[in-house]
Every structure is written in C-alpha cells, then in structure tokens.
Amino acid sequence: MDTRLPPTVQDNLFALGLVLYELGPGGRPYEGVEDEKVVRLYGRGMFAWTESTPRRSVVMKCWTGGYESASAVMLDLEKVLAAQG
C-alpha cells in the first residue's frame, strides 16, 4: 500500500482481515518482524496463519482481495459463526 495515497476499499478490507486475525490466534501477524519486511511478505502473498479455523477462509479472502465490501465479509463471517454453533 502506498501511504501517500488515500486508502482504497481493498486496503480497508485487508485491514479488516488483520483485525479478524488478531481476534483469533491473538497478536499481530509476524509479531516481532520489522514492518518493512512484513510489507514485502504481504506483497509476495505470504500471509501468516498459525491455526486452521473456519474463520481463516474469511481472513484470507480479505487479504487476497476476494471481497468487494465489508457487507460481504460480514455475510461470510455470519455463516462461519452459525456453522460453529
């Protein structure tokens, strides 16, 4: 993401995926790694994930541009949570 430009919808959805990640495994992805290196890893499509949960698919779609809106994220997240009981 170019910090000189205003954030796009996709930038915001990527950030939403980060929040959902932090609510799950806990902590920031790549905790302790320099920010510049994390940006490079994300740029190469290398995303951190430590556990396999149904919510993972929602987070990964946020990170890979698979959503057009936060409403679409919410719908998928509701399905995941309903399936968990």
GROMACS elastic network, one bead per residue, 0.5 to 0.9 nm:
[ bonds ]
;  ai    aj funct       b0    kb
    1     4     6  0.87806   500
    1     5     6  0.82995   500
    1     7     6  0.79918   500
    1    11     6  0.73154   500
    1    39     6  0.83104   500
    1    43     6  0.89195   500
    2     5     6  0.57849   500
    2     6     6  0.83600   500
    2     7     6  0.84028   500
    3     6     6  0.72298   500
    3     7     6  0.77988   500
    5     8     6  0.86201   500
    7    10     6  0.79327   500
    7    11     6  0.56147   500
    7    12     6  0.67558   500
    8    12     6  0.63692   500
    8    13     6  0.86513   500
    9    12     6  0.50910   500
    9    13     6  0.61686   500
    9    14     6  0.85671   500
    9    68     6  0.76510   500
    9    69     6  0.72593   500
    9    70     6  0.87343   500
   10    14     6  0.60421   500
   10    15     6  0.85480   500
   10    62     6  0.79889   500
   10    63     6  0.86134   500
   10    65     6  0.63120   500
   10    67     6  0.78559   500
   10    68     6  0.74166   500
   10    69     6  0.82213   500
   11    14     6  0.50788   500
   11    15     6  0.62973   500
   11    16     6  0.86856   500
   11    63     6  0.89163   500
   11    65     6  0.88881   500
   12    16     6  0.61855   500
   12    17     6  0.86883   500
   12    70     6  0.86596   500
   13    17     6  0.62895   500
   13    18     6  0.87293   500
   13    62     6  0.54948   500
   13    63     6  0.74156   500
   13    65     6  0.78027   500
   13    67     6  0.74659   500
   13    68     6  0.82971   500
   13    69     6  0.72854   500
   13    70     6  0.66258   500
   13    73     6  0.83350   500
   14    17     6  0.50814   500
   14    18     6  0.65363   500
   14    19     6  0.89651   500
   14    59     6  0.83281   500
   14    60     6  0.89745   500
   14    61     6  0.86432   500
   14    62     6  0.50511   500
   14    64     6  0.77161   500
   14    65     6  0.74605   500
   15    19     6  0.64382   500
   15    20     6  0.87454   500
   15    62     6  0.79969   500
   15    63     6  0.80480   500
   16    19     6  0.50869   500
   16    20     6  0.62899   500
   16    21     6  0.85782   500
   16    59     6  0.80891   500
   16    62     6  0.70737   500
   16    63     6  0.87099   500
   16    70     6  0.82203   500
   16    73     6  0.89173   500
   17    20     6  0.50535   500
   17    21     6  0.60833   500
   17    22     6  0.86259   500
   17    58     6  0.75810   500
   17    60     6  0.72491   500
   17    61     6  0.80311   500
   17    62     6  0.50832   500
   17    63     6  0.61112   500
   18    22     6  0.61837   500
   18    23     6  0.86677   500
   18    28     6  0.77503   500
   18    29     6  0.77169   500
   18    59     6  0.73990   500
   18    62     6  0.84461   500
   18    63     6  0.80240   500
   19    22     6  0.51041   500
   19    23     6  0.62977   500
   19    24     6  0.88343   500
   19    28     6  0.87699   500
   19    59     6  0.89198   500
   20    23     6  0.51320   500
   20    24     6  0.64972   500
   20    55     6  0.82612   500
   20    56     6  0.88871   500
   20    58     6  0.86037   500
   20    59     6  0.64941   500
   21    24     6  0.52258   500
   21    25     6  0.64749   500
   21    26     6  0.71542   500
   21    27     6  0.81285   500
   21    28     6  0.77092   500
   21    29     6  0.75709   500
   21    49     6  0.81065   500
   21    55     6  0.86527   500
   21    56     6  0.79022   500
   21    59     6  0.65827   500
   22    25     6  0.61669   500
   22    27     6  0.52141   500
   22    28     6  0.57992   500
   22    29     6  0.75242   500
   23    26     6  0.56709   500
   23    27     6  0.79018   500
   24    27     6  0.85047   500
   24    51     6  0.87659   500
   24    53     6  0.88219   500
   24    55     6  0.83190   500
   24    56     6  0.89344   500
   25    28     6  0.87653   500
   25    49     6  0.79922   500
   25    50     6  0.68217   500
   25    51     6  0.69346   500
   26    29     6  0.85920   500
   27    30     6  0.87070   500
   27    31     6  0.68758   500
   28    31     6  0.52172   500
   28    32     6  0.86902   500
   29    32     6  0.89536   500
   29    33     6  0.89388   500
   29    38     6  0.85642   500
   29    47     6  0.79084   500
   29    48     6  0.55562   500
   29    49     6  0.73565   500
   30    33     6  0.55961   500
   30    34     6  0.85958   500
   30    38     6  0.69060   500
   30    47     6  0.86959   500
   30    48     6  0.63934   500
   31    34     6  0.86081   500
   32    35     6  0.88278   500
   33    36     6  0.84650   500
   33    37     6  0.67898   500
   33    38     6  0.66468   500
   34    37     6  0.54311   500
   34    38     6  0.64252   500
   34    39     6  0.88822   500
   35    38     6  0.50311   500
   35    39     6  0.62267   500
   35    40     6  0.87065   500
   36    39     6  0.51696   500
   36    40     6  0.63930   500
   36    41     6  0.87851   500
   37    40     6  0.50388   500
   37    41     6  0.62103   500
   37    42     6  0.86662   500
   38    41     6  0.50191   500
   38    42     6  0.61707   500
   38    43     6  0.84482   500
   38    46     6  0.89853   500
   38    47     6  0.89869   500
   39    42     6  0.51791   500
   39    43     6  0.60440   500
   39    44     6  0.87228   500
   40    44     6  0.63587   500
   40    45     6  0.87774   500
   40    46     6  0.86329   500
   41    44     6  0.51836   500
   41    45     6  0.64194   500
   41    46     6  0.50746   500
   41    47     6  0.70384   500
   42    46     6  0.52669   500
   42    47     6  0.59649   500
   42    48     6  0.89170   500
   42    63     6  0.85511   500
   43    46     6  0.74157   500
   44    47     6  0.86523   500
   45    63     6  0.85981   500
   45    64     6  0.77211   500
   47    60     6  0.81309   500
   47    63     6  0.80072   500
   49    52     6  0.78331   500
   49    56     6  0.80282   500
   51    56     6  0.81572   500
   52    55     6  0.83039   500
   52    56     6  0.65643   500
   53    56     6  0.53578   500
   53    57     6  0.79550   500
   54    57     6  0.61661   500
   54    58     6  0.78299   500
   54    80     6  0.62043   500
   54    81     6  0.85215   500
   54    83     6  0.88586   500
   54    84     6  0.84359   500
   55    58     6  0.53619   500
   55    59     6  0.65163   500
   55    60     6  0.87816   500
   55    76     6  0.88750   500
   55    77     6  0.69629   500
   55    80     6  0.63086   500
   55    81     6  0.80638   500
   56    59     6  0.51101   500
   56    60     6  0.60590   500
   56    61     6  0.85272   500
   57    60     6  0.51606   500
   57    61     6  0.61437   500
   57    62     6  0.86712   500
   58    61     6  0.51696   500
   58    62     6  0.63428   500
   58    63     6  0.87807   500
   58    66     6  0.88686   500
   58    73     6  0.68665   500
   58    76     6  0.66966   500
   58    77     6  0.66140   500
   58    80     6  0.84897   500
   59    62     6  0.50722   500
   59    63     6  0.62972   500
   59    64     6  0.87135   500
   59    73     6  0.87842   500
   60    64     6  0.60399   500
   60    65     6  0.85345   500
   60    66     6  0.80834   500
   61    64     6  0.51608   500
   61    65     6  0.60125   500
   61    67     6  0.64488   500
   61    73     6  0.85300   500
   62    65     6  0.56095   500
   62    66     6  0.59469   500
   62    67     6  0.61812   500
   62    73     6  0.76246   500
   63    66     6  0.75802   500
   64    67     6  0.84115   500
   65    68     6  0.76352   500
   67    70     6  0.75178   500
   67    71     6  0.89373   500
   67    72     6  0.63604   500
   67    73     6  0.66672   500
   68    71     6  0.84210   500
   68    72     6  0.69273   500
   68    73     6  0.85246   500
   69    72     6  0.53879   500
   69    73     6  0.67459   500
   69    74     6  0.88974   500
   70    74     6  0.61802   500
   70    75     6  0.86970   500
   71    74     6  0.50047   500
   71    75     6  0.62708   500
   71    76     6  0.87997   500
   72    75     6  0.51430   500
   72    76     6  0.64236   500
   72    77     6  0.85919   500
   73    76     6  0.53309   500
   73    77     6  0.60663   500
   73    78     6  0.85727   500
   74    78     6  0.60105   500
   74    79     6  0.86094   500
   75    78     6  0.51781   500
   75    79     6  0.63983   500
   75    80     6  0.88156   500
   76    79     6  0.50969   500
   76    80     6  0.63027   500
   76    81     6  0.87063   500
   77    80     6  0.50379   500
   77    81     6  0.61438   500
   77    82     6  0.85025   500
   78    81     6  0.51244   500
   78    82     6  0.59829   500
   78    83     6  0.85107   500
   79    82     6  0.51125   500
   79    83     6  0.61405   500
   79    84     6  0.87185   500
   80    83     6  0.52081   500
   80    84     6  0.64505   500
   81    84     6  0.51321   500
   81    85     6  0.66913   500
   82    85     6  0.52886   500
